[in-house]
Amino acid sequence: MPLSSKVRDRCRRYLGTDERIQYVIPAMSLYVHRMRARVGFLIMVTDRHVTLLACSRWTLNRPKQIWERLPRSTELGPLEIHPSLGPILSVAGLDLEIDEEYVASVRAANLEAGGDALPEDPYPGG
C-alpha cells in the first residue's frame, strides 16, 4: 500500500535546503547493533542523500530521528528475496525487511544513483 502524503510531510522536516524527496520506502529492521530488534525505518531517498529515519516500534510511519545520512550515490542493497521473510535490503549496516511493492522503488533509486546505468534515449531530439 503506498504511503500517504502525511507520511511524506512528516519526512520533509528532515530535508536539507532545496532538497526534494524522490522515494520513501518503509522498512522494518531485523537486527539493530547485532541485537534482534523490530524497529521501524523510513528510507528517504532525495536528490542529494539517502536518509534512514528511525521510527518507533509502534509507529512505523512517524519518524523520530535521523539514524544515518548517506550520499545519494549510495546503493540500496544488496536486495535479497528471502523465502519466508520476503525482500531484505541492506543499508548502512542494517538488514531491513520491505514489502514487495517497494522493490521497484529500490531498483529505480539505484538506477538513478548510478546515472550512467540508464539507457540512452532511443528518440533523442524528438
Backbone as JSON Lines, residues from 0, in Angstrom:
{"i":0,"aa":"M","n":[0.84,-1.17,0.0],"ca":[0.0,0.0,0.0],"c":[0.89,1.24,0.0]}
{"i":1,"aa":"P","n":[0.7,2.15,-0.92],"ca":[1.53,3.36,-0.97],"c":[1.4,4.2,0.3]}
{"i":2,"aa":"L","n":[2.47,4.89,0.62],"ca":[2.45,5.75,1.8],"c":[1.59,6.99,1.54]}
{"i":3,"aa":"S","n":[0.96,7.47,2.57],"ca":[0.1,8.65,2.43],"c":[0.95,9.91,2.33]}
{"i":4,"aa":"S","n":[0.33,10.97,1.88],"ca":[1.02,12.26,1.79],"c":[1.41,12.77,3.18]}
{"i":5,"aa":"K","n":[0.68,12.34,4.21],"ca":[1.02,12.74,5.59],"c":[2.39,12.21,5.99]}
{"i":6,"aa":"V","n":[2.69,10.99,5.58],"ca":[4.0,10.4,5.91],"c":[5.1,11.19,5.23]}
{"i":7,"aa":"R","n":[4.92,11.52,3.96],"ca":[5.93,12.32,3.24],"c":[6.09,13.69,3.89]}
{"i":8,"aa":"D","n":[4.98,14.28,4.35],"ca":[5.05,15.57,5.04],"c":[5.85,15.47,6.33]}
{"i":9,"aa":"R","n":[5.69,14.37,7.06],"ca":[6.47,14.17,8.29],"c":[7.96,14.03,7.99]}
{"i":10,"aa":"C","n":[8.29,13.48,6.83],"ca":[9.69,13.3,6.44],"c":[10.32,14.62,6.0]}
{"i":11,"aa":"R","n":[9.53,15.55,5.53],"ca":[10.06,16.81,4.99],"c":[10.86,17.62,6.02]}
{"i":12,"aa":"R","n":[10.55,17.49,7.28],"ca":[11.29,18.27,8.28],"c":[12.75,17.82,8.42]}
{"i":13,"aa":"Y","n":[13.07,16.68,7.83],"ca":[14.45,16.17,7.85],"c":[15.2,16.49,6.57]}
{"i":14,"aa":"L","n":[14.6,17.26,5.69],"ca":[15.24,17.63,4.42],"c":[16.2,18.8,4.61]}
{"i":15,"aa":"G","n":[17.23,18.84,3.77],"ca":[18.11,19.99,3.71],"c":[17.47,21.08,2.86]}
{"i":16,"aa":"T","n":[18.11,22.22,2.78],"ca":[17.62,23.33,1.98],"c":[17.54,22.93,0.51]}
{"i":17,"aa":"D","n":[16.42,23.2,-0.12],"ca":[16.17,22.91,-1.54],"c":[16.3,21.43,-1.9]}
{"i":18,"aa":"E","n":[16.18,20.55,-0.94],"ca":[16.25,19.11,-1.19],"c":[14.83,18.6,-1.5]}
{"i":19,"aa":"R","n":[14.73,17.66,-2.44],"ca":[13.43,17.13,-2.84],"c":[13.38,15.62,-2.63]}
{"i":20,"aa":"I","n":[12.26,15.16,-2.11],"ca":[12.05,13.72,-1.9],"c":[11.77,13.06,-3.24]}
{"i":21,"aa":"Q","n":[12.47,11.96,-3.49],"ca":[12.2,11.15,-4.68],"c":[11.44,9.87,-4.31]}
{"i":22,"aa":"Y","n":[11.88,9.19,-3.25],"ca":[11.24,7.96,-2.81],"c":[11.22,7.92,-1.29]}
{"i":23,"aa":"V","n":[10.18,7.33,-0.74],"ca":[10.13,6.99,0.69],"c":[9.71,5.54,0.76]}
{"i":24,"aa":"I","n":[10.56,4.73,1.4],"ca":[10.34,3.29,1.45],"c":[10.26,2.87,2.91]}
{"i":25,"aa":"P","n":[9.11,2.34,3.35],"ca":[9.0,1.87,4.74],"c":[9.72,0.53,4.9]}
{"i":26,"aa":"A","n":[10.34,0.36,6.05],"ca":[11.09,-0.87,6.31],"c":[11.04,-1.2,7.79]}
{"i":27,"aa":"M","n":[11.33,-2.46,8.09],"ca":[11.38,-2.93,9.48],"c":[12.71,-3.63,9.68]}
{"i":28,"aa":"S","n":[13.43,-3.24,10.73],"ca":[14.75,-3.85,10.97],"c":[14.59,-5.26,11.5]}
{"i":29,"aa":"L","n":[15.58,-6.08,11.17],"ca":[15.65,-7.42,11.73],"c":[16.58,-7.43,12.94]}
{"i":30,"aa":"Y","n":[17.66,-6.65,12.83],"ca":[18.64,-6.53,13.91],"c":[19.1,-5.08,13.98]}
{"i":31,"aa":"V","n":[19.37,-4.6,15.18],"ca":[19.97,-3.29,15.39],"c":[21.15,-3.5,16.34]}
{"i":32,"aa":"H","n":[22.32,-3.09,15.92],"ca":[23.55,-3.29,16.71],"c":[23.72,-4.75,17.12]}
{"i":33,"aa":"R","n":[23.47,-5.64,16.15],"ca":[23.63,-7.09,16.32],"c":[22.68,-7.7,17.35]}
{"i":34,"aa":"M","n":[21.65,-6.96,17.7],"ca":[20.63,-7.48,18.61],"c":[19.32,-7.56,17.84]}
{"i":35,"aa":"R","n":[18.61,-8.64,18.05],"ca":[17.33,-8.8,17.37],"c":[16.38,-7.72,17.88]}
{"i":36,"aa":"A","n":[15.95,-6.85,16.98],"ca":[15.06,-5.75,17.36],"c":[14.2,-5.36,16.17]}
{"i":37,"aa":"R","n":[12.93,-5.25,16.39],"ca":[11.99,-4.84,15.35],"c":[11.73,-3.34,15.52]}
{"i":38,"aa":"V","n":[12.44,-2.55,14.74],"ca":[12.29,-1.1,14.78],"c":[11.91,-0.63,13.38]}
{"i":39,"aa":"G","n":[10.97,0.28,13.29],"ca":[10.53,0.8,12.01],"c":[11.49,1.85,11.48]}
{"i":40,"aa":"F","n":[11.68,1.85,10.17],"ca":[12.51,2.84,9.5],"c":[11.78,3.33,8.26]}
{"i":41,"aa":"L","n":[12.09,4.55,7.87],"ca":[11.68,5.07,6.57],"c":[12.96,5.4,5.83]}
{"i":42,"aa":"I","n":[13.14,4.84,4.65],"ca":[14.29,5.14,3.81],"c":[13.86,6.27,2.9]}
{"i":43,"aa":"M","n":[14.4,7.46,3.13],"ca":[14.04,8.62,2.34],"c":[15.16,8.9,1.34]}
{"i":44,"aa":"V","n":[14.84,8.74,0.07],"ca":[15.79,9.0,-1.0],"c":[15.45,10.36,-1.58]}
{"i":45,"aa":"T","n":[16.44,11.27,-1.56],"ca":[16.23,12.6,-2.12],"c":[17.19,12.8,-3.29]}
{"i":46,"aa":"D","n":[17.18,13.99,-3.85],"ca":[18.09,14.27,-4.94],"c":[19.53,14.42,-4.46]}
{"i":47,"aa":"R","n":[19.77,14.48,-3.13],"ca":[21.12,14.65,-2.59],"c":[21.58,13.58,-1.61]}
{"i":48,"aa":"H","n":[20.65,12.92,-0.93],"ca":[21.01,11.98,0.12],"c":[20.1,10.75,0.12]}
{"i":49,"aa":"V","n":[20.59,9.73,0.82],"ca":[19.77,8.61,1.25],"c":[19.77,8.72,2.77]}
{"i":50,"aa":"T","n":[18.6,8.96,3.34],"ca":[18.5,9.18,4.78],"c":[17.64,8.08,5.39]}
{"i":51,"aa":"L","n":[18.18,7.44,6.42],"ca":[17.41,6.46,7.18],"c":[16.8,7.18,8.37]}
{"i":52,"aa":"L","n":[15.48,7.2,8.42],"ca":[14.76,7.83,9.51],"c":[14.24,6.75,10.44]}
{"i":53,"aa":"A","n":[14.65,6.81,11.69],"ca":[14.21,5.82,12.67],"c":[12.84,6.2,13.21]}
{"i":54,"aa":"C","n":[11.98,5.22,13.27],"ca":[10.65,5.38,13.86],"c":[10.63,4.53,15.12]}
{"i":55,"aa":"S","n":[9.54,4.53,15.82],"ca":[9.47,3.67,16.99],"c":[8.94,2.3,16.58]}
{"i":56,"aa":"R","n":[8.92,1.42,17.52],"ca":[8.45,0.07,17.26],"c":[6.95,0.06,16.95]}
{"i":57,"aa":"W","n":[6.22,1.03,17.49],"ca":[4.77,1.03,17.36],"c":[4.24,2.0,16.31]}
{"i":58,"aa":"T","n":[5.04,2.96,15.91],"ca":[4.57,3.95,14.93],"c":[5.51,3.97,13.74]}
{"i":59,"aa":"L","n":[5.32,3.06,12.83],"ca":[6.2,2.88,11.69],"c":[6.24,4.11,10.79]}
{"i":60,"aa":"N","n":[5.17,4.86,10.7],"ca":[5.11,5.97,9.77],"c":[5.32,7.33,10.41]}
{"i":61,"aa":"R","n":[5.93,7.37,11.59],"ca":[6.22,8.64,12.26],"c":[7.72,8.68,12.61]}
{"i":62,"aa":"P","n":[8.52,9.31,11.75],"ca":[9.97,9.35,12.03],"c":[10.26,10.15,13.3]}
{"i":63,"aa":"K","n":[11.23,9.63,14.08],"ca":[11.62,10.26,15.34],"c":[12.98,10.95,15.25]}
{"i":64,"aa":"Q","n":[13.87,10.39,14.41],"ca":[15.23,10.94,14.3],"c":[15.92,10.41,13.06]}
{"i":65,"aa":"I","n":[16.99,11.09,12.7],"ca":[17.83,10.6,11.6],"c":[18.76,9.54,12.16]}
{"i":66,"aa":"W","n":[18.7,8.35,11.6],"ca":[19.58,7.26,12.01],"c":[20.92,7.38,11.3]}
{"i":67,"aa":"E","n":[20.84,7.66,9.98],"ca":[22.06,7.77,9.17],"c":[21.73,8.57,7.92]}
{"i":68,"aa":"R","n":[22.65,9.43,7.52],"ca":[22.51,10.18,6.26],"c":[23.7,9.8,5.39]}
{"i":69,"aa":"L","n":[23.39,9.3,4.2],"ca":[24.41,8.8,3.28],"c":[24.38,9.61,1.99]}
{"i":70,"aa":"P","n":[25.47,9.62,1.24],"ca":[25.45,10.32,-0.06],"c":[24.45,9.67,-1.01]}
{"i":71,"aa":"R","n":[23.94,10.45,-1.95],"ca":[22.95,9.94,-2.9],"c":[23.5,8.82,-3.76]}
{"i":72,"aa":"S","n":[24.8,8.77,-3.95],"ca":[25.41,7.72,-4.76],"c":[25.39,6.35,-4.08]}
{"i":73,"aa":"T","n":[24.95,6.3,-2.82],"ca":[24.89,5.05,-2.07],"c":[23.88,4.1,-2.71]}
{"i":74,"aa":"E","n":[24.31,2.88,-2.95],"ca":[23.4,1.87,-3.49],"c":[22.58,1.27,-2.36]}
{"i":75,"aa":"L","n":[21.3,1.13,-2.59],"ca":[20.42,0.46,-1.63],"c":[20.53,-1.03,-1.88]}
{"i":76,"aa":"G","n":[21.12,-1.72,-0.96],"ca":[21.24,-3.16,-1.14],"c":[22.58,-3.68,-0.68]}
{"i":77,"aa":"P","n":[22.79,-4.94,-0.84],"ca":[22.1,-5.8,-1.78],"c":[20.66,-6.1,-1.35]}
{"i":78,"aa":"L","n":[19.86,-6.39,-2.35],"ca":[18.46,-6.72,-2.15],"c":[18.32,-8.22,-2.37]}
{"i":79,"aa":"E","n":[17.87,-8.91,-1.34],"ca":[17.69,-10.36,-1.43],"c":[16.22,-10.68,-1.19]}
{"i":80,"aa":"I","n":[15.74,-11.69,-1.88],"ca":[14.37,-12.15,-1.65],"c":[14.47,-13.4,-0.78]}
{"i":81,"aa":"H","n":[14.12,-13.27,0.48],"ca":[14.17,-14.37,1.44],"c":[12.9,-15.21,1.27]}
{"i":82,"aa":"P","n":[13.01,-16.53,1.3],"ca":[11.84,-17.38,1.04],"c":[10.67,-17.16,2.01]}
{"i":83,"aa":"S","n":[10.95,-16.87,3.27],"ca":[9.84,-16.71,4.21],"c":[9.63,-15.26,4.64]}
{"i":84,"aa":"L","n":[10.67,-14.44,4.65],"ca":[10.53,-13.05,5.09],"c":[10.14,-12.11,3.96]}
{"i":85,"aa":"G","n":[10.53,-12.43,2.74],"ca":[10.3,-11.54,1.62],"c":[11.55,-10.75,1.31]}
{"i":86,"aa":"P","n":[11.41,-9.56,0.71],"ca":[12.59,-8.77,0.34],"c":[13.33,-8.23,1.57]}
{"i":87,"aa":"I","n":[14.65,-8.45,1.58],"ca":[15.52,-7.95,2.64],"c":[16.54,-7.02,1.98]}
{"i":88,"aa":"L","n":[16.66,-5.83,2.52],"ca":[17.52,-4.79,1.96],"c":[18.58,-4.43,3.0]}
{"i":89,"aa":"S","n":[19.84,-4.36,2.58],"ca":[20.92,-3.95,3.5],"c":[21.32,-2.52,3.19]}
{"i":90,"aa":"V","n":[21.24,-1.66,4.2],"ca":[21.61,-0.25,4.08],"c":[22.26,0.18,5.38]}
{"i":91,"aa":"A","n":[23.41,0.84,5.3],"ca":[24.1,1.4,6.47],"c":[24.27,0.39,7.59]}
{"i":92,"aa":"G","n":[24.57,-0.85,7.23],"ca":[24.81,-1.87,8.24],"c":[23.55,-2.48,8.84]}
{"i":93,"aa":"L","n":[22.39,-2.1,8.34],"ca":[21.12,-2.65,8.82],"c":[20.53,-3.58,7.78]}
{"i":94,"aa":"D","n":[19.94,-4.67,8.23],"ca":[19.15,-5.54,7.36],"c":[17.7,-5.17,7.59]}
{"i":95,"aa":"L","n":[17.05,-4.71,6.53],"ca":[15.69,-4.19,6.64],"c":[14.73,-5.0,5.78]}
{"i":96,"aa":"E","n":[13.62,-5.36,6.35],"ca":[12.57,-6.06,5.62],"c":[11.65,-5.02,4.98]}
{"i":97,"aa":"I","n":[11.39,-5.17,3.67],"ca":[10.49,-4.25,2.98],"c":[9.38,-5.05,2.32]}
{"i":98,"aa":"D","n":[8.29,-4.37,1.99],"ca":[7.2,-5.02,1.26],"c":[7.6,-5.18,-0.2]}
{"i":99,"aa":"E","n":[7.07,-6.21,-0.83],"ca":[7.39,-6.49,-2.24],"c":[7.07,-5.33,-3.17]}
{"i":100,"aa":"E","n":[6.06,-4.56,-2.84],"ca":[5.67,-3.46,-3.73],"c":[6.72,-2.36,-3.81]}
{"i":101,"aa":"Y","n":[7.67,-2.33,-2.87],"ca":[8.72,-1.29,-2.88],"c":[10.01,-1.74,-3.55]}
{"i":102,"aa":"V","n":[10.06,-2.98,-4.02],"ca":[11.25,-3.47,-4.73],"c":[11.52,-2.62,-5.98]}
{"i":103,"aa":"A","n":[10.48,-2.26,-6.7],"ca":[10.65,-1.43,-7.89],"c":[11.22,-0.06,-7.53]}
{"i":104,"aa":"S","n":[10.81,0.5,-6.4],"ca":[11.34,1.8,-5.96],"c":[12.83,1.69,-5.62]}
{"i":105,"aa":"V","n":[13.22,0.6,-4.98],"ca":[14.63,0.39,-4.65],"c":[15.46,0.29,-5.93]}
{"i":106,"aa":"R","n":[14.97,-0.48,-6.88],"ca":[15.7,-0.64,-8.14],"c":[15.78,0.67,-8.92]}
{"i":107,"aa":"A","n":[14.7,1.44,-8.92],"ca":[14.7,2.73,-9.62],"c":[15.66,3.7,-8.95]}
{"i":108,"aa":"A","n":[15.67,3.73,-7.63],"ca":[16.59,4.61,-6.9],"c":[18.04,4.25,-7.19]}
{"i":109,"aa":"N","n":[18.34,2.96,-7.27],"ca":[19.7,2.52,-7.58],"c":[20.1,2.9,-9.0]}
{"i":110,"aa":"L","n":[19.18,2.76,-9.94],"ca":[19.48,3.15,-11.32],"c":[19.75,4.65,-11.41]}
{"i":111,"aa":"E","n":[18.95,5.44,-10.75],"ca":[19.13,6.89,-10.78],"c":[20.42,7.31,-10.11]}
{"i":112,"aa":"A","n":[20.82,6.6,-9.06],"ca":[22.06,6.94,-8.35],"c":[23.27,6.69,-9.24]}
{"i":113,"aa":"G","n":[23.19,5.65,-10.07],"ca":[24.3,5.31,-10.95],"c":[24.47,6.3,-12.09]}
{"i":114,"aa":"G","n":[23.38,6.91,-12.53],"ca":[23.43,7.9,-13.6],"c":[23.8,7.31,-14.94]}
{"i":115,"aa":"D","n":[25.0,6.72,-15.04],"ca":[25.44,6.17,-16.32],"c":[24.81,4.81,-16.6]}
{"i":116,"aa":"A","n":[24.06,4.26,-15.64],"ca":[23.42,2.96,-15.84],"c":[22.13,3.08,-16.64]}
{"i":117,"aa":"L","n":[21.63,4.29,-16.84],"ca":[20.4,4.47,-17.58],"c":[20.68,4.32,-19.09]}
{"i":118,"aa":"P","n":[19.76,3.69,-19.8],"ca":[19.97,3.54,-21.25],"c":[19.82,4.88,-21.95]}
{"i":119,"aa":"E","n":[20.44,4.97,-23.12],"ca":[20.31,6.2,-23.9],"c":[18.9,6.33,-24.44]}
{"i":120,"aa":"D","n":[18.47,7.55,-24.64],"ca":[17.15,7.82,-25.19],"c":[17.13,7.35,-26.65]}
{"i":121,"aa":"P","n":[16.2,6.44,-27.01],"ca":[16.16,5.93,-28.38],"c":[15.65,6.97,-29.39]}
{"i":122,"aa":"Y","n":[15.03,8.02,-28.9],"ca":[14.5,9.06,-29.76],"c":[15.01,10.44,-29.35]}
{"i":123,"aa":"P","n":[16.32,10.67,-29.43],"ca":[16.85,11.96,-28.99],"c":[16.4,13.11,-29.89]}
{"i":124,"aa":"G","n":[16.23,14.27,-29.27],"ca":[15.92,15.48,-30.02],"c":[14.53,15.49,-30.65]}
{"i":125,"aa":"G","n":[13.68,14.54,-30.28],"ca":[12.39,14.35,-30.83],"c":[11.54,15.51,-30.99]}
